[in-house]
Amino acid sequence: MRNMAEIAPIEQIFDRMGTARNRVRKHSSGPDPESTVIDWRATVNGTRTPISESIAIIATKVTEFWSNVEIKSPDECWPWNGYTEDGYGKFYFDGAMRGAHELAVTFTTGERRDPSLDTCHSCDNPPCCNPSHLRFDTRLSNVTEMHARGRGVVGSMSAATPLTESDVLQIRIRRAAGAQHKTLADDFGVSVPCISAIVLGKNWKHVGGPITNRKITRTRKAS
């Protein structure tokens, strides 16, 4: 079981993430990379930066990341207190918004998630960033585990939602006609982010209705 004391040194994280050795040596100013260590560069947030500066930048981001995590005992969930989307923490790192649960693994082990893998929770708690509850695994393994734990139910079959398929259809129709997110959230007793996910088609994908991915504008009548 991992704990905070086992988090990899920042140099190890930097190296294992592929930011240093392989990516940097090709930018060496001389034929022998070992003789030009001081000139090595790494790409951090799209900018080629000296290694020492790059490590400092990443160290700052790692510190900022963990400041958004409520660290509890090793066996408990560690809630993410920063920005979220669809219940999952999000954090800007290395030029993109990434899952907080994914970065919790990376910042603990130095391992970068392969695009073919999911970041899986053993605790079934999306905001959790406790590394001991997380792992990189295949989509098949993740889905199999999801169904084994009864998380494969969708729509109104889930006890976690007050909505029905008919409600979702009405939400999408009304939003396409110009209804505001706040109005819809109040009318159906859910949150504004929930309404946003519905009208953008991020969830309730088995329900029809218009998917609205643009801002609704109203034309004022001439006085």
C-alpha positions in Angstrom: 0.0 0.0 0.0 1.3 3.4 -1.0 1.4 6.4 1.3 2.7 9.9 1.1 6.1 8.9 2.5 6.6 6.7 -0.6 6.0 9.4 -3.2 8.8 9.4 -5.7 11.5 12.2 -5.5 10.7 14.9 -8.1 13.8 14.0 -10.1 12.5 10.4 -10.4 9.1 11.6 -11.4 10.6 14.0 -14.0 12.7 11.2 -15.5 10.1 8.4 -15.5 7.5 10.7 -17.1 9.7 10.8 -20.2 10.3 14.5 -19.8 14.0 14.3 -19.3 16.3 11.6 -20.7 14.8 10.6 -24.1 13.1 13.8 -24.9 16.0 16.0 -23.8 19.1 14.4 -25.2 18.1 15.2 -28.8 18.3 18.9 -27.9 21.8 18.6 -26.6 24.1 21.3 -28.1 27.0 18.9 -28.6 27.7 15.4 -30.0 28.1 13.9 -26.6 25.0 14.4 -24.4 26.9 13.5 -21.2 29.3 16.4 -21.9 26.5 19.0 -22.3 24.2 18.2 -19.4 23.9 21.8 -18.6 22.5 22.5 -22.0 19.8 19.8 -21.9 16.3 21.1 -22.4 12.9 19.7 -21.6 9.5 20.7 -23.0 7.3 21.9 -20.1 3.9 23.5 -21.0 5.1 23.8 -24.6 8.4 25.6 -23.8 11.9 24.2 -24.0 13.4 24.9 -20.6 16.7 24.0 -18.9 16.5 20.8 -16.8 17.0 22.6 -13.5 14.2 25.0 -14.3 11.9 22.3 -15.6 12.3 20.3 -12.3 11.5 23.4 -10.3 8.4 24.0 -12.4 7.1 20.5 -12.0 7.9 20.5 -8.3 5.8 23.6 -8.0 2.9 22.0 -9.8 3.1 18.8 -7.7 3.0 20.9 -4.5 0.0 22.8 -5.9 -1.7 19.5 -6.8 -1.4 18.0 -3.4 -2.7 21.2 -1.7 -6.0 20.4 -3.4 -6.2 17.0 -1.8 -7.6 16.3 1.7 -5.1 13.8 2.9 -6.5 11.4 5.5 -5.4 8.1 6.9 -3.8 5.6 4.4 -7.0 3.5 4.2 -9.5 6.4 3.8 -10.5 8.2 0.6 -8.6 11.4 0.0 -11.2 13.9 -1.5 -10.2 16.3 -4.3 -11.1 19.8 -3.3 -10.2 21.6 -6.6 -11.9 21.9 -9.9 -14.2 19.0 -11.0 -16.0 17.8 -14.1 -18.7 15.1 -13.9 -17.6 14.3 -10.4 -13.9 13.8 -11.2 -11.1 16.2 -10.2 -9.3 18.0 -12.9 -5.9 19.7 -12.8 -3.9 21.5 -15.5 -0.5 19.9 -16.0 2.0 19.6 -18.8 -0.2 21.6 -21.2 -3.6 19.9 -20.7 -6.3 19.3 -18.2 -5.9 15.9 -16.7 -7.7 13.7 -14.2 -6.7 14.4 -10.6 -6.9 10.7 -9.9 -4.6 10.0 -12.8 -2.0 12.5 -11.6 -2.2 11.2 -8.1 -0.7 7.9 -9.4 1.8 9.8 -11.6 2.9 12.0 -8.8 3.3 9.1 -6.4 5.0 6.5 -8.7 6.4 8.6 -11.5 4.5 6.4 -13.9 2.6 8.2 -16.8 -0.7 6.6 -17.8 -0.6 5.0 -21.2 -3.5 6.3 -23.4 -4.8 2.7 -23.8 -5.3 2.4 -20.0 -7.9 3.7 -17.6 -7.3 5.1 -14.1 -9.3 2.8 -11.9 -10.7 3.4 -8.4 -10.9 0.4 -6.1 -13.1 2.6 -3.8 -15.7 3.5 -6.4 -15.3 7.2 -5.3 -14.6 9.4 -8.3 -13.1 12.4 -6.3 -10.7 10.1 -4.4 -7.0 10.8 -4.9 -5.6 8.3 -2.5 -2.9 6.5 -4.5 -3.5 3.2 -2.7 -7.1 3.2 -4.1 -5.9 3.8 -7.7 -4.3 2.0 -10.5 -3.7 2.1 -14.2 -5.5 -0.8 -15.8 -7.2 -1.9 -19.0 -10.7 -0.7 -20.0 -11.9 -4.3 -20.0 -10.8 -4.7 -16.4 -12.4 -1.4 -15.4 -15.7 -2.3 -17.0 -15.7 -5.8 -15.6 -15.1 -4.5 -12.1 -17.8 -1.8 -12.7 -20.5 -4.5 -13.5 -19.3 -6.8 -10.7 -20.0 -3.9 -8.2 -23.4 -3.0 -9.7 -22.2 0.2 -11.3 -23.3 -0.8 -14.7 -26.9 0.4 -14.3 -27.9 3.4 -16.4 -30.5 6.2 -16.3 -33.5 5.9 -14.1 -32.4 2.4 -13.0 -29.8 4.1 -10.8 -30.9 5.0 -7.3 -28.5 7.9 -7.4 -30.6 10.1 -9.7 -34.0 11.7 -9.3 -34.5 12.0 -13.0 -36.3 9.8 -15.5 -35.6 9.3 -19.2 -38.7 11.5 -19.9 -37.2 14.3 -17.7 -33.9 14.1 -19.6 -35.7 14.4 -23.0 -37.6 17.4 -21.8 -34.4 19.0 -20.4 -32.7 18.7 -23.8 -35.8 20.0 -25.7 -36.2 23.0 -23.5 -32.5 23.8 -23.5 -32.5 23.7 -27.3 -35.4 26.1 -27.2 -33.5 28.6 -25.1 -34.1 27.6 -21.5 -31.3 28.5 -19.1 -29.3 26.0 -17.2 -30.2 27.5 -13.8 -33.9 27.4 -14.7 -33.8 23.8 -15.7 -31.8 22.9 -12.6 -34.4 24.5 -10.4 -37.3 23.0 -12.2 -35.9 19.4 -12.1 -34.2 19.6 -8.7 -30.7 18.9 -9.8 -27.4 20.9 -10.1 -26.4 23.2 -12.9 -23.4 20.9 -13.8 -25.8 18.0 -14.0 -27.9 19.9 -16.5 -24.8 20.9 -18.5 -23.7 17.2 -18.7 -27.2 16.2 -19.9 -27.6 18.9 -22.7 -24.0 18.3 -23.9 -24.7 14.5 -24.1 -22.0 13.6 -21.6 -24.4 11.3 -19.8 -27.8 9.7 -20.4 -26.4 8.8 -23.8 -29.2 6.2 -24.2 -31.8 9.0 -24.3 -32.6 10.9 -27.5 -33.3 14.6 -27.9 -31.3 17.5 -29.2 -27.7 17.8 -28.0 -26.8 21.4 -27.4 -23.0 22.2 -27.7 -23.3 25.9 -28.5 -24.4 28.9 -26.5 -28.1 29.8 -26.9 -28.6 33.4 -27.9 -31.8 35.4 -27.9 -32.7 38.1 -30.5 -34.1 41.2 -28.9 -37.2 42.6 -30.4 -37.0 46.0 -31.9 -38.6 48.7 -29.8 
